[in-house]
Amino acid sequence: MDLSDLLKMGASMIQNSSNESTSGISSDLITNALSSILGGNSENGEGGLDLSSIVSNLTNGDLGETVASWIGSGENAPIDSDKVTDLIGSDKVAEFADHLGIDLDTAKSELANVLPNLVDKATNEDESLASNLLEQVGGLDGLMDMAGKFFKS
């Protein structure tokens, strides 16, 4: 699945969510907003989902196990909507909200619903991508060690 397909899948999820404020937004507008904050260029299919910045942001919070579930096989752990800003940055959440004309809480909620599936699909379709991302943090053991540090008191 290429980036364009991933972004369209995410747009469809947002458009078909139970939130009335996003149901009337065109899928093209949502696709462009997702592309803008997650990397790549949806118009020509170039670029890619900027997963490395998501993985690098794990050092700033307690999201290691959550994102590891998205990258690995098995069920995707949910992310709290307030943690989305820790993962992709408050500026990108605000940009997404502005692009779609929705409030910040709605933007965080929609991104919390979509991100696990986008990262899961992006990494499970291309095992080398998942491997490269895990290598950045010292493999699955490194990711779990990083996550373990966050949970120590």
Legacy VTK file of the C-alpha trace (Angstrom):
# vtk DataFile Version 3.0
C-alpha trace
ASCII
DATASET POLYDATA
POINTS 153 float
0.000 0.000 0.000
1.571 3.288 -1.061
1.364 6.606 0.762
-1.512 7.861 -1.344
-3.577 4.775 -0.473
-2.703 5.119 3.223
-3.756 8.753 3.295
-7.005 7.969 1.477
-7.701 5.191 3.979
-7.123 7.640 6.832
-9.367 10.228 5.166
-12.123 7.667 4.796
-11.834 6.722 8.470
-12.128 10.365 9.518
-14.951 11.095 7.098
-16.914 8.061 8.290
-16.295 8.550 12.003
-19.169 9.243 14.360
-18.076 12.876 14.683
-20.553 15.075 12.827
-18.019 17.890 12.388
-15.845 15.733 10.101
-18.500 13.783 8.198
-19.154 16.575 5.691
-15.508 17.308 4.888
-14.335 16.124 1.474
-11.982 13.162 1.443
-9.541 15.122 -0.748
-9.303 17.890 1.846
-8.725 15.351 4.634
-6.142 13.491 2.519
-4.254 16.744 1.901
-4.400 17.676 5.585
-3.025 14.259 6.584
-0.311 14.502 3.954
0.667 17.926 5.210
1.219 16.809 8.799
2.484 13.259 8.262
4.897 13.803 5.388
4.836 13.010 1.729
3.012 14.583 -1.135
-0.350 12.976 -1.794
-0.848 14.688 -5.141
1.936 12.837 -6.925
2.410 9.899 -4.563
6.002 10.823 -3.733
7.475 10.828 -0.285
6.410 8.664 2.567
4.748 8.626 5.912
7.211 10.318 8.269
7.359 7.414 10.686
10.870 8.204 11.798
9.711 11.418 13.481
6.972 9.473 15.262
9.524 6.942 16.500
11.985 9.679 17.486
9.268 11.413 19.523
8.995 8.306 21.702
11.865 9.658 23.744
9.620 12.573 24.742
6.851 10.547 26.351
5.476 7.250 27.532
4.271 6.020 24.158
6.890 3.344 23.427
4.681 0.312 24.005
1.765 1.947 22.204
3.714 2.681 19.029
5.492 -0.682 19.251
2.074 -2.335 19.001
1.388 -0.384 15.803
4.723 -1.330 14.255
4.655 -4.964 15.347
2.150 -7.634 14.505
-0.923 -8.084 16.641
-3.555 -5.729 17.951
-2.893 -1.983 17.847
-2.991 -0.306 21.244
-5.115 2.842 21.341
-3.612 6.257 21.947
-5.264 8.846 24.154
-6.232 11.886 22.115
-4.251 14.156 24.441
-1.094 12.111 23.725
-1.330 12.800 19.971
0.358 16.155 20.513
3.245 14.381 22.273
3.612 12.085 19.302
3.364 14.420 16.312
3.600 17.868 17.904
1.066 20.493 18.853
1.930 22.567 15.786
0.970 19.715 13.458
-2.264 19.040 15.337
-3.131 22.753 15.095
-2.244 22.747 11.387
-4.493 19.734 10.819
-7.375 21.394 12.709
-6.943 24.657 10.797
-6.743 22.876 7.456
-10.073 21.129 8.114
-11.753 23.957 10.018
-12.312 21.852 13.136
-11.455 22.461 16.785
-8.288 21.072 18.385
-10.089 18.461 20.489
-11.792 17.038 17.389
-8.486 17.035 15.516
-6.739 15.163 18.345
-9.579 12.661 18.603
-9.637 11.945 14.871
-5.853 11.602 14.691
-5.916 9.262 17.706
-8.344 7.042 15.825
-6.412 7.099 12.544
-2.717 7.023 13.512
-2.584 3.441 14.842
-4.049 2.107 11.602
-1.858 4.243 9.334
1.359 3.281 11.111
0.265 -0.367 11.259
-0.506 -0.516 7.533
2.624 1.423 6.584
4.928 -0.866 8.537
3.220 -4.209 8.028
3.134 -3.844 4.253
6.882 -3.259 4.135
8.812 -5.344 6.642
12.047 -3.501 5.805
10.431 -0.229 6.890
9.468 -1.690 10.259
12.964 -3.100 10.626
14.554 0.264 9.820
12.349 2.049 12.340
13.118 -0.473 15.051
16.847 -0.227 14.286
16.671 3.505 15.070
15.826 2.669 18.664
17.975 -0.460 19.033
15.525 -3.074 17.772
12.443 -4.357 19.534
14.484 -4.841 22.720
15.637 -1.227 22.512
12.085 -0.045 22.000
10.863 -2.079 24.946
13.781 -0.863 27.103
12.893 2.697 26.163
9.269 2.065 27.046
10.279 0.415 30.337
12.225 3.519 31.375
9.123 5.621 31.005
7.120 3.420 33.346
9.680 3.377 36.184
8.934 5.734 39.010
LINES 1 154
153 0 1 2 3 4 5 6 7 8 9 10 11 12 13 14 15 16 17 18 19 20 21 22 23 24 25 26 27 28 29 30 31 32 33 34 35 36 37 38 39 40 41 42 43 44 45 46 47 48 49 50 51 52 53 54 55 56 57 58 59 60 61 62 63 64 65 66 67 68 69 70 71 72 73 74 75 76 77 78 79 80 81 82 83 84 85 86 87 88 89 90 91 92 93 94 95 96 97 98 99 100 101 102 103 104 105 106 107 108 109 110 111 112 113 114 115 116 117 118 119 120 121 122 123 124 125 126 127 128 129 130 131 132 133 134 135 136 137 138 139 140 141 142 143 144 145 146 147 148 149 150 151 152
